[in-house]
Amino acid sequence: MTSEITWHKSSYSGAQGDCVEVSEGPTTHLRDTQHRAQAQLNVPHTEWTALLNALRTR
């Protein structure tokens, strides 16, 4: 069974397309919108949540 990744970008991203896209799940996937075919970063959901929580407290 193959599951397709659903990507989204922040509503804070501008119209220029200079942003990062994210697909959240058990593993969080991140990629550059200008280089979608290139490598992506994959991190455990727990690490992604920890990063977002740290950023929110700044």
C-alpha atoms as one frame of an Amber mdcrd trajectory, in Angstrom:
protein
   0.000   0.000   0.000   1.393   3.405  -0.984   0.344   6.547   0.817   0.655
   9.878  -0.927   2.170  12.790   0.954  -0.034  15.882   1.232   2.006  19.091
   1.404   1.023  22.512   2.759   2.778  25.801   3.343   2.335  28.437   5.973
  -0.305  31.102   5.531   2.512  33.538   6.420   4.339  32.669   3.189   4.327
  35.389   0.576   3.187  35.124  -3.019   6.816  34.828  -4.191   6.875  31.140
  -3.266   9.970  31.475  -1.067   8.935  29.064   1.621   9.106  25.589   3.022
   6.356  23.036   2.533   5.483  20.577   5.280   3.684  17.268   5.432   2.829
  16.293   8.992   2.198  12.783  10.238   4.136  10.149  12.199   7.109  11.449
  10.221   7.186  15.136   9.291   8.528  15.880   5.813   9.955  19.298   4.844
  11.005  20.588   1.423  11.918  23.822  -0.334   9.145  25.039  -2.645  11.666
  26.240  -5.214  13.463  22.859  -5.332  10.704  20.308  -4.779  12.421  17.557
  -6.763  15.547  17.753  -4.639  16.080  16.223  -1.220  13.625  16.618   1.603
  14.163  16.517   5.334  12.292  13.854   7.296  12.030  14.074  11.091  10.007
  12.202  13.714   6.765  13.957  14.627   7.946  14.345  18.225  10.988  16.342
  17.092   8.867  18.573  14.833   6.464  19.258  17.700   9.374  20.098  20.018
  10.738  22.590  17.456   7.367  24.307  17.024   6.878  24.523  20.798  10.352
  26.034  21.227   9.637  28.618  18.528   6.318  29.562  20.103   7.959  30.337
  23.430  10.396  32.848  21.921
